[in-house]
């Protein structure tokens, strides 16, 4: 079966994208799924903006932490001001743990050998 082209997909598709700082690259102009690159690219919304591209480029070349965080603020402002991505929902991962269990860490419970059921 040939791969589905998102350019001619006959419906809508909800996808999840990364929410960490590396996901900024998914929305640069070169990632826009357009005819010029045979609709290959991570930006299914085809967002292209030279100002955004320059901000992302400056993030990846900035070394001092304060400078990088300043650029992150500018990128987030641009993304929210221009509505580059519109999140429809947030799906947290819930883990239920009986209150009788002790020594269970927050987050992913990896240390089961240390749990106590008293």
C-alpha positions as CSV (number, residue, x, y, z in Angstrom):
1,X,0.0,0.0,0.0
2,X,1.5,3.4,-1.0
3,X,2.0,6.0,1.8
4,X,-0.9,8.4,2.4
5,X,-0.3,11.9,1.1
6,X,-1.5,14.4,3.7
7,X,-1.9,16.9,0.9
8,X,-4.8,14.8,-0.6
9,X,-6.0,13.1,2.5
10,X,-9.8,13.0,2.1
11,X,-10.6,13.7,5.8
12,X,-9.1,15.3,8.9
13,X,-6.4,13.8,11.1
14,X,-5.6,14.5,14.7
15,X,-1.9,14.0,15.5
16,X,0.3,14.6,18.4
17,X,3.5,16.5,18.1
18,X,6.3,17.0,20.5
19,X,6.0,19.7,23.1
20,X,9.7,19.9,24.1
21,X,12.1,22.5,22.8
22,X,13.3,20.4,19.9
23,X,9.7,20.5,18.5
24,X,10.4,24.1,17.4
25,X,12.1,22.8,14.3
26,X,8.9,21.1,13.2
27,X,7.4,24.4,12.2
28,X,10.3,26.0,10.2
29,X,9.7,26.8,6.6
30,X,11.8,23.9,5.3
31,X,9.5,21.5,7.1
32,X,6.4,22.7,5.4
33,X,4.7,19.9,3.5
34,X,4.4,21.6,0.1
35,X,4.5,20.5,-3.5
36,X,8.2,21.7,-3.9
37,X,9.3,18.9,-1.5
38,X,6.7,16.3,-2.5
39,X,4.7,17.1,0.6
40,X,7.4,15.7,2.8
41,X,8.0,17.6,6.1
42,X,6.8,17.7,9.7
43,X,4.8,20.9,9.3
44,X,1.5,19.5,8.1
45,X,-0.1,22.9,8.6
46,X,2.5,24.2,6.1
47,X,3.5,27.2,8.3
48,X,6.2,29.3,6.7
49,X,7.6,32.5,8.3
50,X,11.1,33.9,7.9
51,X,10.9,35.7,11.3
52,X,10.1,32.4,13.0
53,X,12.9,30.6,11.1
54,X,15.4,33.2,12.2
55,X,14.3,32.8,15.9
56,X,14.7,29.0,15.7
57,X,18.1,29.3,14.1
58,X,19.2,31.7,16.8
59,X,18.0,29.3,19.5
60,X,20.2,26.6,18.1
61,X,23.3,28.7,17.9
62,X,23.0,30.5,21.3
63,X,25.2,29.0,23.9
64,X,24.7,31.0,27.2
65,X,21.6,29.7,29.0
66,X,20.1,33.2,29.6
67,X,20.4,34.0,25.9
68,X,18.8,30.7,24.9
69,X,15.9,31.2,27.3
70,X,15.4,34.7,26.0
71,X,15.0,33.3,22.5
72,X,12.7,30.6,23.8
73,X,10.4,33.3,25.1
74,X,10.4,35.0,21.7
75,X,9.6,31.8,19.9
76,X,6.7,31.0,22.3
77,X,5.4,34.6,21.9
78,X,5.6,34.2,18.1
79,X,3.8,30.8,18.2
80,X,1.0,32.1,20.5
81,X,0.7,35.5,18.7
82,X,0.5,33.9,15.2
83,X,-1.3,30.8,16.4
84,X,1.3,28.5,14.7
85,X,-0.1,25.5,16.5
86,X,-3.5,25.2,18.1
87,X,-3.7,22.5,20.8
88,X,-7.1,20.9,21.0
89,X,-6.6,18.9,24.2
90,X,-4.1,17.9,26.8
91,X,-4.0,14.3,27.7
92,X,-2.1,13.7,30.9
93,X,-1.1,10.2,31.9
94,X,-2.8,9.2,35.1
95,X,-1.4,6.5,37.3
96,X,-3.5,5.2,40.2
97,X,-1.6,4.0,43.2
98,X,-3.3,2.5,46.3
99,X,-2.7,4.6,49.4
100,X,-1.4,1.5,51.2
101,X,1.7,1.5,49.0
102,X,4.8,3.3,50.4
103,X,8.0,4.4,48.7
104,X,6.3,4.9,45.3
105,X,8.0,7.8,43.4
106,X,6.0,10.5,41.6
107,X,6.0,9.9,37.8
108,X,6.9,6.6,36.4
109,X,7.1,4.0,39.2
110,X,10.3,2.3,38.3
111,X,11.5,1.1,41.7
112,X,8.9,-1.6,42.5
113,X,11.5,-3.6,44.5
114,X,11.5,-0.8,47.1
115,X,7.7,-0.5,47.5
116,X,6.1,-1.6,50.7
117,X,2.5,-2.7,51.0
118,X,1.8,-2.0,54.7
